[in-house]
Amino acid sequence: MSKFTLLEVSGESCANCYTLLPVVRKLAGERGIGVEHLEVTPQNAARVQALAVDRVPTLIVFKDGAEVARCTGFQPEEILSLWLDAKLEA
């Protein structure tokens, strides 16, 4: 069975990121997916760069450790729910 995880990348002064995080956690929890939150800080700059994140918020779906999908920018809960379901079924 495949293991999915969801990485949420945000910036500390990003209002959309702050609004989106609880929604992401709710959607992931409903699907039994782990969520990792990565704040863009000088300490995390190398990881953010390695992930090629150029804007926040960014959501990255990993399947067995490999990236399978990415979504950037604020999205309404309904759209994120549909997007996430599609990526988990693919």
PDB file of N, CA, C and O in Angstrom:
ATOM      1  N   MET A   1       0.843  -1.189   0.000  1.00  0.00           N
ATOM      2  CA  MET A   1       0.000   0.000   0.000  1.00  0.00           C
ATOM      3  C   MET A   1       0.882   1.244   0.000  1.00  0.00           C
ATOM      4  O   MET A   1       1.867   1.313   0.734  1.00  0.00           O
ATOM      5  N   SER A   2       0.529   2.210  -0.814  1.00  0.00           N
ATOM      6  CA  SER A   2       1.311   3.440  -0.930  1.00  0.00           C
ATOM      7  C   SER A   2       1.089   4.338   0.278  1.00  0.00           C
ATOM      8  O   SER A   2       0.017   4.355   0.883  1.00  0.00           O
ATOM      9  N   LYS A   3       2.135   5.079   0.606  1.00  0.00           N
ATOM     10  CA  LYS A   3       2.042   6.040   1.705  1.00  0.00           C
ATOM     11  C   LYS A   3       2.097   7.446   1.115  1.00  0.00           C
ATOM     12  O   LYS A   3       3.040   7.818   0.417  1.00  0.00           O
ATOM     13  N   PHE A   4       1.048   8.214   1.422  1.00  0.00           N
ATOM     14  CA  PHE A   4       0.977   9.599   0.966  1.00  0.00           C
ATOM     15  C   PHE A   4       1.270  10.529   2.128  1.00  0.00           C
ATOM     16  O   PHE A   4       0.887  10.265   3.268  1.00  0.00           O
ATOM     17  N   THR A   5       1.958  11.624   1.821  1.00  0.00           N
ATOM     18  CA  THR A   5       2.160  12.705   2.779  1.00  0.00           C
ATOM     19  C   THR A   5       1.938  14.018   2.041  1.00  0.00           C
ATOM     20  O   THR A   5       2.046  14.096   0.818  1.00  0.00           O
ATOM     21  N   LEU A   6       1.629  15.033   2.814  1.00  0.00           N
ATOM     22  CA  LEU A   6       1.351  16.353   2.245  1.00  0.00           C
ATOM     23  C   LEU A   6       2.247  17.368   2.927  1.00  0.00           C
ATOM     24  O   LEU A   6       2.242  17.488   4.152  1.00  0.00           O
ATOM     25  N   LEU A   7       3.013  18.093   2.137  1.00  0.00           N
ATOM     26  CA  LEU A   7       3.881  19.149   2.648  1.00  0.00           C
ATOM     27  C   LEU A   7       3.238  20.487   2.336  1.00  0.00           C
ATOM     28  O   LEU A   7       2.899  20.779   1.189  1.00  0.00           O
ATOM     29  N   GLU A   8       3.078  21.289   3.365  1.00  0.00           N
ATOM     30  CA  GLU A   8       2.521  22.632   3.210  1.00  0.00           C
ATOM     31  C   GLU A   8       3.648  23.620   3.488  1.00  0.00           C
ATOM     32  O   GLU A   8       4.191  23.656   4.593  1.00  0.00           O
ATOM     33  N   VAL A   9       3.998  24.419   2.487  1.00  0.00           N
ATOM     34  CA  VAL A   9       5.079  25.387   2.607  1.00  0.00           C
ATOM     35  C   VAL A   9       4.458  26.777   2.690  1.00  0.00           C
ATOM     36  O   VAL A   9       3.661  27.168   1.838  1.00  0.00           O
ATOM     37  N   SER A  10       4.837  27.519   3.732  1.00  0.00           N
ATOM     38  CA  SER A  10       4.246  28.839   3.912  1.00  0.00           C
ATOM     39  C   SER A  10       5.271  29.838   4.422  1.00  0.00           C
ATOM     40  O   SER A  10       6.373  29.481   4.839  1.00  0.00           O
ATOM     41  N   GLY A  11       4.874  31.090   4.375  1.00  0.00           N
ATOM     42  CA  GLY A  11       5.697  32.171   4.891  1.00  0.00           C
ATOM     43  C   GLY A  11       5.045  32.778   6.114  1.00  0.00           C
ATOM     44  O   GLY A  11       3.819  32.830   6.208  1.00  0.00           O
ATOM     45  N   GLU A  12       5.850  33.234   7.044  1.00  0.00           N
ATOM     46  CA  GLU A  12       5.307  33.714   8.310  1.00  0.00           C
ATOM     47  C   GLU A  12       4.434  34.955   8.176  1.00  0.00           C
ATOM     48  O   GLU A  12       3.570  35.178   9.024  1.00  0.00           O
ATOM     49  N   SER A  13       4.625  35.756   7.161  1.00  0.00           N
ATOM     50  CA  SER A  13       3.810  36.964   7.016  1.00  0.00           C
ATOM     51  C   SER A  13       2.760  36.808   5.919  1.00  0.00           C
ATOM     52  O   SER A  13       2.221  37.800   5.429  1.00  0.00           O
ATOM     53  N   CYS A  14       2.470  35.570   5.532  1.00  0.00           N
ATOM     54  CA  CYS A  14       1.531  35.282   4.442  1.00  0.00           C
ATOM     55  C   CYS A  14       0.142  35.001   5.015  1.00  0.00           C
ATOM     56  O   CYS A  14      -0.078  33.965   5.642  1.00  0.00           O
ATOM     57  N   ALA A  15      -0.787  35.922   4.796  1.00  0.00           N
ATOM     58  CA  ALA A  15      -2.147  35.756   5.313  1.00  0.00           C
ATOM     59  C   ALA A  15      -2.849  34.556   4.684  1.00  0.00           C
ATOM     60  O   ALA A  15      -3.574  33.834   5.368  1.00  0.00           O
ATOM     61  N   ASN A  16      -2.639  34.341   3.393  1.00  0.00           N
ATOM     62  CA  ASN A  16      -3.247  33.181   2.737  1.00  0.00           C
ATOM     63  C   ASN A  16      -2.731  31.876   3.321  1.00  0.00           C
ATOM     64  O   ASN A  16      -3.490  30.918   3.471  1.00  0.00           O
ATOM     65  N   CYS A  17      -1.450  31.834   3.649  1.00  0.00           N
ATOM     66  CA  CYS A  17      -0.863  30.635   4.247  1.00  0.00           C
ATOM     67  C   CYS A  17      -1.495  30.359   5.609  1.00  0.00           C
ATOM     68  O   CYS A  17      -1.837  29.221   5.929  1.00  0.00           O
ATOM     69  N   TYR A  18      -1.641  31.400   6.390  1.00  0.00           N
ATOM     70  CA  TYR A  18      -2.211  31.283   7.726  1.00  0.00           C
ATOM     71  C   TYR A  18      -3.653  30.774   7.655  1.00  0.00           C
ATOM     72  O   TYR A  18      -4.070  29.967   8.485  1.00  0.00           O
ATOM     73  N   THR A  19      -4.405  31.243   6.671  1.00  0.00           N
ATOM     74  CA  THR A  19      -5.789  30.825   6.471  1.00  0.00           C
ATOM     75  C   THR A  19      -5.877  29.396   5.946  1.00  0.00           C
ATOM     76  O   THR A  19      -6.792  28.656   6.308  1.00  0.00           O
ATOM     77  N   LEU A  20      -4.942  29.012   5.107  1.00  0.00           N
ATOM     78  CA  LEU A  20      -4.984  27.719   4.438  1.00  0.00           C
ATOM     79  C   LEU A  20      -4.570  26.550   5.334  1.00  0.00           C
ATOM     80  O   LEU A  20      -5.106  25.451   5.188  1.00  0.00           O
ATOM     81  N   LEU A  21      -3.645  26.760   6.242  1.00  0.00           N
ATOM     82  CA  LEU A  21      -3.091  25.651   7.026  1.00  0.00           C
ATOM     83  C   LEU A  21      -4.152  24.831   7.756  1.00  0.00           C
ATOM     84  O   LEU A  21      -4.111  23.604   7.663  1.00  0.00           O
ATOM     85  N   PRO A  22      -5.104  25.436   8.481  1.00  0.00           N
ATOM     86  CA  PRO A  22      -6.107  24.602   9.146  1.00  0.00           C
ATOM     87  C   PRO A  22      -6.967  23.796   8.167  1.00  0.00           C
ATOM     88  O   PRO A  22      -7.391  22.682   8.479  1.00  0.00           O
ATOM     89  N   VAL A  23      -7.221  24.361   6.991  1.00  0.00           N
ATOM     90  CA  VAL A  23      -7.990  23.660   5.965  1.00  0.00           C
ATOM     91  C   VAL A  23      -7.203  22.454   5.468  1.00  0.00           C
ATOM     92  O   VAL A  23      -7.757  21.365   5.318  1.00  0.00           O
ATOM     93  N   VAL A  24      -5.922  22.646   5.215  1.00  0.00           N
ATOM     94  CA  VAL A  24      -5.060  21.558   4.750  1.00  0.00           C
ATOM     95  C   VAL A  24      -5.016  20.447   5.794  1.00  0.00           C
ATOM     96  O   VAL A  24      -5.121  19.268   5.454  1.00  0.00           O
ATOM     97  N   ARG A  25      -4.864  20.815   7.045  1.00  0.00           N
ATOM     98  CA  ARG A  25      -4.816  19.808   8.113  1.00  0.00           C
ATOM     99  C   ARG A  25      -6.129  19.044   8.203  1.00  0.00           C
ATOM    100  O   ARG A  25      -6.127  17.831   8.411  1.00  0.00           O
ATOM    101  N   LYS A  26      -7.245  19.739   8.050  1.00  0.00           N
ATOM    102  CA  LYS A  26      -8.563  19.094   8.094  1.00  0.00           C
ATOM    103  C   LYS A  26      -8.713  18.106   6.942  1.00  0.00           C
ATOM    104  O   LYS A  26      -9.095  16.956   7.160  1.00  0.00           O
ATOM    105  N   LEU A  27      -8.419  18.538   5.726  1.00  0.00           N
ATOM    106  CA  LEU A  27      -8.564  17.679   4.558  1.00  0.00           C
ATOM    107  C   LEU A  27      -7.648  16.457   4.643  1.00  0.00           C
ATOM    108  O   LEU A  27      -8.058  15.340   4.327  1.00  0.00           O
ATOM    109  N   ALA A  28      -6.424  16.679   5.066  1.00  0.00           N
ATOM    110  CA  ALA A  28      -5.489  15.563   5.190  1.00  0.00           C
ATOM    111  C   ALA A  28      -5.951  14.587   6.275  1.00  0.00           C
ATOM    112  O   ALA A  28      -5.882  13.371   6.096  1.00  0.00           O
ATOM    113  N   GLY A  29      -6.418  15.127   7.392  1.00  0.00           N
ATOM    114  CA  GLY A  29      -6.898  14.283   8.482  1.00  0.00           C
ATOM    115  C   GLY A  29      -8.074  13.417   8.049  1.00  0.00           C
ATOM    116  O   GLY A  29      -8.161  12.248   8.426  1.00  0.00           O
ATOM    117  N   GLU A  30      -8.970  13.982   7.268  1.00  0.00           N
ATOM    118  CA  GLU A  30     -10.124  13.224   6.772  1.00  0.00           C
ATOM    119  C   GLU A  30      -9.700  12.074   5.868  1.00  0.00           C
ATOM    120  O   GLU A  30     -10.429  11.093   5.722  1.00  0.00           O
ATOM    121  N   ARG A  31      -8.528  12.194   5.264  1.00  0.00           N
ATOM    122  CA  ARG A  31      -8.034  11.176   4.344  1.00  0.00           C
ATOM    123  C   ARG A  31      -6.934  10.312   4.949  1.00  0.00           C
ATOM    124  O   ARG A  31      -6.395   9.428   4.283  1.00  0.00           O
ATOM    125  N   GLY A  32      -6.605  10.569   6.205  1.00  0.00           N
ATOM    126  CA  GLY A  32      -5.572   9.780   6.881  1.00  0.00           C
ATOM    127  C   GLY A  32      -4.171  10.014   6.354  1.00  0.00           C
ATOM    128  O   GLY A  32      -3.341   9.105   6.343  1.00  0.00           O
ATOM    129  N   ILE A  33      -3.912  11.237   5.918  1.00  0.00           N
ATOM    130  CA  ILE A  33      -2.612  11.595   5.348  1.00  0.00           C
ATOM    131  C   ILE A  33      -1.854  12.459   6.346  1.00  0.00           C
ATOM    132  O   ILE A  33      -2.441  13.345   6.966  1.00  0.00           O
ATOM    133  N   GLY A  34      -0.580  12.215   6.504  1.00  0.00           N
ATOM    134  CA  GLY A  34       0.249  13.055   7.356  1.00  0.00           C
ATOM    135  C   GLY A  34       0.528  14.389   6.688  1.00  0.00           C
ATOM    136  O   GLY A  34       0.685  14.466   5.470  1.00  0.00           O
ATOM    137  N   VAL A  35       0.588  15.443   7.501  1.00  0.00           N
ATOM    138  CA  VAL A  35       0.892  16.780   7.003  1.00  0.00           C
ATOM    139  C   VAL A  35       2.164  17.277   7.668  1.00  0.00           C
ATOM    140  O   VAL A  35       2.327  17.183   8.885  1.00  0.00           O
ATOM    141  N   GLU A  36       3.051  17.803   6.855  1.00  0.00           N
ATOM    142  CA  GLU A  36       4.245  18.475   7.372  1.00  0.00           C
ATOM    143  C   GLU A  36       4.144  19.941   6.985  1.00  0.00           C
ATOM    144  O   GLU A  36       3.837  20.278   5.842  1.00  0.00           O
ATOM    145  N   HIS A  37       4.405  20.799   7.950  1.00  0.00           N
ATOM    146  CA  HIS A  37       4.391  22.240   7.721  1.00  0.00           C
ATOM    147  C   HIS A  37       5.842  22.710   7.628  1.00  0.00           C
ATOM    148  O   HIS A  37       6.649  22.419   8.511  1.00  0.00           O
ATOM    149  N   LEU A  38       6.170  23.429   6.570  1.00  0.00           N
ATOM    150  CA  LEU A  38       7.517  23.965   6.388  1.00  0.00           C
ATOM    151  C   LEU A  38       7.408  25.471   6.230  1.00  0.00           C
ATOM    152  O   LEU A  38       6.842  25.968   5.256  1.00  0.00           O
ATOM    153  N   GLU A  39       7.952  26.181   7.188  1.00  0.00           N
ATOM    154  CA  GLU A  39       7.951  27.642   7.179  1.00  0.00           C
ATOM    155  C   GLU A  39       9.186  28.117   6.412  1.00  0.00           C
ATOM    156  O   GLU A  39      10.289  27.617   6.635  1.00  0.00           O
ATOM    157  N   VAL A  40       9.001  29.071   5.523  1.00  0.00           N
ATOM    158  CA  VAL A  40      10.127  29.635   4.784  1.00  0.00           C
ATOM    159  C   VAL A  40      10.864  30.588   5.720  1.00  0.00           C
ATOM    160  O   VAL A  40      10.373  31.672   6.036  1.00  0.00           O
ATOM    161  N   THR A  41      12.031  30.172   6.150  1.00  0.00           N
ATOM    162  CA  THR A  41      12.892  30.954   7.035  1.00  0.00           C
ATOM    163  C   THR A  41      14.320  30.833   6.533  1.00  0.00           C
ATOM    164  O   THR A  41      14.609  29.961   5.714  1.00  0.00           O
ATOM    165  N   PRO A  42      15.211  31.679   6.999  1.00  0.00           N
ATOM    166  CA  PRO A  42      16.612  31.519   6.604  1.00  0.00           C
ATOM    167  C   PRO A  42      17.163  30.132   6.956  1.00  0.00           C
ATOM    168  O   PRO A  42      17.996  29.592   6.228  1.00  0.00           O
ATOM    169  N   GLN A  43      16.704  29.564   8.056  1.00  0.00           N
ATOM    170  CA  GLN A  43      17.178  28.240   8.471  1.00  0.00           C
ATOM    171  C   GLN A  43      16.699  27.136   7.526  1.00  0.00           C
ATOM    172  O   GLN A  43      17.359  26.105   7.397  1.00  0.00           O
ATOM    173  N   ASN A  44      15.563  27.341   6.870  1.00  0.00           N
ATOM    174  CA  ASN A  44      15.005  26.338   5.965  1.00  0.00           C
ATOM    175  C   ASN A  44      15.230  26.663   4.494  1.00  0.00           C
ATOM    176  O   ASN A  44      14.709  25.969   3.620  1.00  0.00           O
ATOM    177  N   ALA A  45      15.992  27.696   4.214  1.00  0.00           N
ATOM    178  CA  ALA A  45      16.164  28.173   2.841  1.00  0.00           C
ATOM    179  C   ALA A  45      16.695  27.097   1.897  1.00  0.00           C
ATOM    180  O   ALA A  45      16.240  27.005   0.757  1.00  0.00           O
ATOM    181  N   ALA A  46      17.633  26.297   2.342  1.00  0.00           N
ATOM    182  CA  ALA A  46      18.211  25.268   1.471  1.00  0.00           C
ATOM    183  C   ALA A  46      17.161  24.225   1.090  1.00  0.00           C
ATOM    184  O   ALA A  46      17.104  23.793  -0.061  1.00  0.00           O
ATOM    185  N   ARG A  47      16.346  23.828   2.038  1.00  0.00           N
ATOM    186  CA  ARG A  47      15.303  22.832   1.737  1.00  0.00           C
ATOM    187  C   ARG A  47      14.244  23.426   0.815  1.00  0.00           C
ATOM    188  O   ARG A  47      13.795  22.765  -0.121  1.00  0.00           O
ATOM    189  N   VAL A  48      13.848  24.657   1.072  1.00  0.00           N
ATOM    190  CA  VAL A  48      12.863  25.325   0.217  1.00  0.00           C
ATOM    191  C   VAL A  48      13.392  25.423  -1.210  1.00  0.00           C
ATOM    192  O   VAL A  48      12.662  25.176  -2.170  1.00  0.00           O
ATOM    193  N   GLN A  49      14.653  25.781  -1.338  1.00  0.00           N
ATOM    194  CA  GLN A  49      15.276  25.882  -2.662  1.00  0.00           C
ATOM    195  C   GLN A  49      15.364  24.508  -3.328  1.00  0.00           C
ATOM    196  O   GLN A  49      15.102  24.383  -4.525  1.00  0.00           O
ATOM    197  N   ALA A  50      15.728  23.484  -2.567  1.00  0.00           N
ATOM    198  CA  ALA A  50      15.820  22.134  -3.124  1.00  0.00           C
ATOM    199  C   ALA A  50      14.467  21.636  -3.615  1.00  0.00           C
ATOM    200  O   ALA A  50      14.396  20.858  -4.567  1.00  0.00           O
ATOM    201  N   LEU A  51      13.403  22.080  -2.972  1.00  0.00           N
ATOM    202  CA  LEU A  51      12.049  21.717  -3.388  1.00  0.00           C
ATOM    203  C   LEU A  51      11.534  22.588  -4.532  1.00  0.00           C
ATOM    204  O   LEU A  51      10.439  22.358  -5.046  1.00  0.00           O
ATOM    205  N   ALA A  52      12.314  23.578  -4.926  1.00  0.00           N
ATOM    206  CA  ALA A  52      11.969  24.507  -6.006  1.00  0.00           C
ATOM    207  C   ALA A  52      10.659  25.250  -5.713  1.00  0.00           C
ATOM    208  O   ALA A  52       9.834  25.452  -6.604  1.00  0.00           O
ATOM    209  N   VAL A  53      10.488  25.645  -4.467  1.00  0.00           N
ATOM    210  CA  VAL A  53       9.320  26.426  -4.080  1.00  0.00           C
ATOM    211  C   VAL A  53       9.629  27.890  -4.349  1.00  0.00           C
ATOM    212  O   VAL A  53      10.577  28.448  -3.795  1.00  0.00           O
ATOM    213  N   ASP A  54       8.811  28.515  -5.212  1.00  0.00           N
ATOM    214  CA  ASP A  54       9.067  29.906  -5.561  1.00  0.00           C
ATOM    215  C   ASP A  54       7.964  30.851  -5.095  1.00  0.00           C
ATOM    216  O   ASP A  54       8.062  32.063  -5.289  1.00  0.00           O
ATOM    217  N   ARG A  55       6.904  30.297  -4.476  1.00  0.00           N
ATOM    218  CA  ARG A  55       5.855  31.141  -3.902  1.00  0.00           C
ATOM    219  C   ARG A  55       5.124  30.355  -2.821  1.00  0.00           C
ATOM    220  O   ARG A  55       5.158  29.125  -2.778  1.00  0.00           O
ATOM    221  N   VAL A  56       4.473  31.099  -1.967  1.00  0.00           N
ATOM    222  CA  VAL A  56       3.705  30.478  -0.893  1.00  0.00           C
ATOM    223  C   VAL A  56       2.270  30.988  -0.955  1.00  0.00           C
ATOM    224  O   VAL A  56       2.035  32.115  -1.391  1.00  0.00           O
ATOM    225  N   PRO A  57       1.329  30.193  -0.536  1.00  0.00           N
ATOM    226  CA  PRO A  57       1.485  28.818  -0.066  1.00  0.00           C
ATOM    227  C   PRO A  57       1.703  27.849  -1.223  1.00  0.00           C
ATOM    228  O   PRO A  57       1.225  28.065  -2.337  1.00  0.00           O
ATOM    229  N   THR A  58       2.432  26.784  -0.933  1.00  0.00           N
ATOM    230  CA  THR A  58       2.632  25.685  -1.874  1.00  0.00           C
ATOM    231  C   THR A  58       2.308  24.388  -1.152  1.00  0.00           C
ATOM    232  O   THR A  58       2.760  24.166  -0.029  1.00  0.00           O
ATOM    233  N   LEU A  59       1.536  23.546  -1.787  1.00  0.00           N
ATOM    234  CA  LEU A  59       1.230  22.213  -1.273  1.00  0.00           C
ATOM    235  C   LEU A  59       1.876  21.192  -2.193  1.00  0.00           C
ATOM    236  O   LEU A  59       1.757  21.282  -3.415  1.00  0.00           O
ATOM    237  N   ILE A  60       2.560  20.222  -1.602  1.00  0.00           N
ATOM    238  CA  ILE A  60       3.205  19.173  -2.380  1.00  0.00           C
ATOM    239  C   ILE A  60       2.738  17.825  -1.835  1.00  0.00           C
ATOM    240  O   ILE A  60       2.840  17.556  -0.638  1.00  0.00           O
ATOM    241  N   VAL A  61       2.227  16.989  -2.725  1.00  0.00           N
ATOM    242  CA  VAL A  61       1.812  15.633  -2.369  1.00  0.00           C
ATOM    243  C   VAL A  61       2.957  14.692  -2.703  1.00  0.00           C
ATOM    244  O   VAL A  61       3.495  14.706  -3.810  1.00  0.00           O
ATOM    245  N   PHE A  62       3.318  13.872  -1.720  1.00  0.00           N
ATOM    246  CA  PHE A  62       4.354  12.857  -1.917  1.00  0.00           C
ATOM    247  C   PHE A  62       3.717  11.476  -1.810  1.00  0.00           C
ATOM    248  O   PHE A  62       2.888  11.228  -0.934  1.00  0.00           O
ATOM    249  N   LYS A  63       4.109  10.591  -2.702  1.00  0.00           N
ATOM    250  CA  LYS A  63       3.684   9.187  -2.656  1.00  0.00           C
ATOM    251  C   LYS A  63       4.940   8.357  -2.503  1.00  0.00           C
ATOM    252  O   LYS A  63       5.806   8.346  -3.378  1.00  0.00           O
ATOM    253  N   ASP A  64       5.028   7.667  -1.390  1.00  0.00           N
ATOM    254  CA  ASP A  64       6.215   6.860  -1.083  1.00  0.00           C
ATOM    255  C   ASP A  64       7.504   7.681  -1.193  1.00  0.00           C
ATOM    256  O   ASP A  64       8.534   7.182  -1.647  1.00  0.00           O
ATOM    257  N   GLY A  65       7.427   8.941  -0.772  1.00  0.00           N
ATOM    258  CA  GLY A  65       8.597   9.812  -0.735  1.00  0.00           C
ATOM    259  C   GLY A  65       8.889  10.578  -2.011  1.00  0.00           C
ATOM    260  O   GLY A  65       9.778  11.430  -2.023  1.00  0.00           O
ATOM    261  N   ALA A  66       8.169  10.299  -3.082  1.00  0.00           N
ATOM    262  CA  ALA A  66       8.392  10.993  -4.359  1.00  0.00           C
ATOM    263  C   ALA A  66       7.264  11.985  -4.615  1.00  0.00           C
ATOM    264  O   ALA A  66       6.096  11.674  -4.382  1.00  0.00           O
ATOM    265  N   GLU A  67       7.610  13.170  -5.091  1.00  0.00           N
ATOM    266  CA  GLU A  67       6.592  14.169  -5.396  1.00  0.00           C
ATOM    267  C   GLU A  67       5.718  13.698  -6.550  1.00  0.00           C
ATOM    268  O   GLU A  67       6.216  13.265  -7.590  1.00  0.00           O
ATOM    269  N   VAL A  68       4.387  13.790  -6.345  1.00  0.00           N
ATOM    270  CA  VAL A  68       3.456  13.403  -7.400  1.00  0.00           C
ATOM    271  C   VAL A  68       2.528  14.539  -7.817  1.00  0.00           C
ATOM    272  O   VAL A  68       1.884  14.463  -8.864  1.00  0.00           O
ATOM    273  N   ALA A  69       2.457  15.589  -7.004  1.00  0.00           N
ATOM    274  CA  ALA A  69       1.580  16.711  -7.353  1.00  0.00           C
ATOM    275  C   ALA A  69       1.986  17.949  -6.574  1.00  0.00           C
ATOM    276  O   ALA A  69       2.588  17.869  -5.504  1.00  0.00           O
ATOM    277  N   ARG A  70       1.635  19.106  -7.147  1.00  0.00           N
ATOM    278  CA  ARG A  70       1.970  20.385  -6.517  1.00  0.00           C
ATOM    279  C   ARG A  70       0.878  21.402  -6.853  1.00  0.00           C
ATOM    280  O   ARG A  70       0.358  21.445  -7.969  1.00  0.00           O
ATOM    281  N   CYS A  71       0.553  22.210  -5.860  1.00  0.00           N
ATOM    282  CA  CYS A  71      -0.453  23.267  -6.024  1.00  0.00           C
ATOM    283  C   CYS A  71       0.101  24.521  -5.349  1.00  0.00           C
ATOM    284  O   CYS A  71       0.567  24.461  -4.211  1.00  0.00           O
ATOM    285  N   THR A  72       0.052  25.640  -6.038  1.00  0.00           N
ATOM    286  CA  THR A  72       0.542  26.884  -5.446  1.00  0.00           C
ATOM    287  C   THR A  72      -0.584  27.903  -5.392  1.00  0.00           C
ATOM    288  O   THR A  72      -1.513  27.886  -6.199  1.00  0.00           O
ATOM    289  N   GLY A  73      -0.470  28.778  -4.428  1.00  0.00           N
ATOM    290  CA  GLY A  73      -1.460  29.827  -4.266  1.00  0.00           C
ATOM    291  C   GLY A  73      -2.636  29.372  -3.435  1.00  0.00           C
ATOM    292  O   GLY A  73      -2.839  28.178  -3.214  1.00  0.00           O
ATOM    293  N   PHE A  74      -3.402  30.333  -2.982  1.00  0.00           N
ATOM    294  CA  PHE A  74      -4.567  30.031  -2.158  1.00  0.00           C
ATOM    295  C   PHE A  74      -5.664  29.427  -3.013  1.00  0.00           C
ATOM    296  O   PHE A  74      -5.948  29.917  -4.106  1.00  0.00           O
ATOM    297  N   GLN A  75      -6.277  28.369  -2.519  1.00  0.00           N
ATOM    298  CA  GLN A  75      -7.409  27.719  -3.182  1.00  0.00           C
ATOM    299  C   GLN A  75      -8.521  27.524  -2.158  1.00  0.00           C
ATOM    300  O   GLN A  75      -8.234  27.283  -0.985  1.00  0.00           O
ATOM    301  N   PRO A  76      -9.773  27.621  -2.568  1.00  0.00           N
ATOM    302  CA  PRO A  76     -10.878  27.352  -1.646  1.00  0.00           C
ATOM    303  C   PRO A  76     -10.880  25.879  -1.221  1.00  0.00           C
ATOM    304  O   PRO A  76     -10.360  25.021  -1.934  1.00  0.00           O
ATOM    305  N   GLU A  77     -11.461  25.600  -0.069  1.00  0.00           N
ATOM    306  CA  GLU A  77     -11.486  24.236   0.463  1.00  0.00           C
ATOM    307  C   GLU A  77     -12.081  23.231  -0.526  1.00  0.00           C
ATOM    308  O   GLU A  77     -11.559  22.125  -0.666  1.00  0.00           O
ATOM    309  N   GLU A  78     -13.150  23.596  -1.202  1.00  0.00           N
ATOM    310  CA  GLU A  78     -13.798  22.683  -2.140  1.00  0.00           C
ATOM    311  C   GLU A  78     -12.860  22.289  -3.277  1.00  0.00           C
ATOM    312  O   GLU A  78     -12.820  21.128  -3.682  1.00  0.00           O
ATOM    313  N   ILE A  79     -12.122  23.243  -3.780  1.00  0.00           N
ATOM    314  CA  ILE A  79     -11.176  22.978  -4.874  1.00  0.00           C
ATOM    315  C   ILE A  79     -10.026  22.112  -4.368  1.00  0.00           C
ATOM    316  O   ILE A  79      -9.633  21.155  -5.034  1.00  0.00           O
ATOM    317  N   LEU A  80      -9.491  22.437  -3.207  1.00  0.00           N
ATOM    318  CA  LEU A  80      -8.406  21.627  -2.644  1.00  0.00           C
ATOM    319  C   LEU A  80      -8.857  20.197  -2.384  1.00  0.00           C
ATOM    320  O   LEU A  80      -8.096  19.256  -2.608  1.00  0.00           O
ATOM    321  N   SER A  81     -10.069  20.031  -1.921  1.00  0.00           N
ATOM    322  CA  SER A  81     -10.598  18.700  -1.655  1.00  0.00           C
ATOM    323  C   SER A  81     -10.645  17.874  -2.943  1.00  0.00           C
ATOM    324  O   SER A  81     -10.210  16.722  -2.962  1.00  0.00           O
ATOM    325  N   LEU A  82     -11.167  18.458  -4.001  1.00  0.00           N
ATOM    326  CA  LEU A  82     -11.224  17.767  -5.291  1.00  0.00           C
ATOM    327  C   LEU A  82      -9.832  17.473  -5.827  1.00  0.00           C
ATOM    328  O   LEU A  82      -9.571  16.376  -6.322  1.00  0.00           O
ATOM    329  N   TRP A  83      -8.938  18.452  -5.729  1.00  0.00           N
ATOM    330  CA  TRP A  83      -7.561  18.290  -6.200  1.00  0.00           C
ATOM    331  C   TRP A  83      -6.861  17.163  -5.453  1.00  0.00           C
ATOM    332  O   TRP A  83      -6.222  16.304  -6.060  1.00  0.00           O
ATOM    333  N   LEU A  84      -6.986  17.174  -4.150  1.00  0.00           N
ATOM    334  CA  LEU A  84      -6.314  16.161  -3.336  1.00  0.00           C
ATOM    335  C   LEU A  84      -6.865  14.769  -3.626  1.00  0.00           C
ATOM    336  O   LEU A  84      -6.096  13.817  -3.761  1.00  0.00           O
ATOM    337  N   ASP A  85      -8.173  14.642  -3.723  1.00  0.00           N
ATOM    338  CA  ASP A  85      -8.760  13.336  -4.048  1.00  0.00           C
ATOM    339  C   ASP A  85      -8.266  12.829  -5.392  1.00  0.00           C
ATOM    340  O   ASP A  85      -7.965  11.643  -5.531  1.00  0.00           O
ATOM    341  N   ALA A  86      -8.179  13.707  -6.381  1.00  0.00           N
ATOM    342  CA  ALA A  86      -7.707  13.302  -7.702  1.00  0.00           C
ATOM    343  C   ALA A  86      -6.262  12.813  -7.656  1.00  0.00           C
ATOM    344  O   ALA A  86      -5.906  11.845  -8.328  1.00  0.00           O
ATOM    345  N   LYS A  87      -5.443  13.479  -6.869  1.00  0.00           N
ATOM    346  CA  LYS A  87      -4.030  13.103  -6.786  1.00  0.00           C
ATOM    347  C   LYS A  87      -3.842  11.785  -6.021  1.00  0.00           C
ATOM    348  O   LYS A  87      -2.939  11.008  -6.329  1.00  0.00           O
ATOM    349  N   LEU A  88      -4.688  11.545  -5.036  1.00  0.00           N
ATOM    350  CA  LEU A  88      -4.578  10.304  -4.265  1.00  0.00           C
ATOM    351  C   LEU A  88      -5.066   9.100  -5.051  1.00  0.00           C
ATOM    352  O   LEU A  88      -4.631   7.974  -4.810  1.00  0.00           O
ATOM    353  N   GLU A  89      -5.967   9.339  -5.987  1.00  0.00           N
ATOM    354  CA  GLU A  89      -6.498   8.243  -6.804  1.00  0.00           C
ATOM    355  C   GLU A  89      -5.624   7.954  -8.014  1.00  0.00           C
ATOM    356  O   GLU A  89      -5.709   6.865  -8.582  1.00  0.00           O
ATOM    357  N   ALA A  90      -4.793   8.891  -8.419  1.00  0.00           N
ATOM    358  CA  ALA A  90      -3.971   8.727  -9.631  1.00  0.00           C
ATOM    359  C   ALA A  90      -2.903   7.664  -9.446  1.00  0.00           C
ATOM    360  O   ALA A  90      -2.127   7.401 -10.365  1.00  0.00           O
TER     361      ALA A  90
END
